[in-house]
Amino acid sequence: MNEIVAVFVAIFVLIGGIVAYGVISTSMGYEEDENQNYIPDRLERMFGKDPSAKKGKEQSKKQKKVSK
């Protein structure tokens, strides 16, 4: 039981650290975050995600709503 709690605490600290790094680094201008999800674009690219593709999808959805 203690091991499960330790794992959850470690996961919480890891995710919290990434979000805190994202907020601090983007607010100070060290990193860019195009899609405003508090994960720096550099980290998204490292894991194979393209942040500009998400932004393009959001814009195309808005254009579809406007054209209807």
Stockholm file with secondary structure:
# STOCKHOLM 1.0

chainA/1-68         MNEIVAVFVAIFVLIGGIVAYGVISTSMGYEEDENQNYIPDRLERMFGKDPSAKKGKEQSKKQKKVSK
#=GR chainA/1-68 SS CHHHHHHHHHHHHHHHHHHHHHHHHHHTTSSCCTTCSSSCHHHHHHTTCCHHHHHHHHHHHHHHHHHC
#=GC SS_cons        CHHHHHHHHHHHHHHHHHHHHHHHHHHTTSSCCTTCSSSCHHHHHHTTCCHHHHHHHHHHHHHHHHHC
//
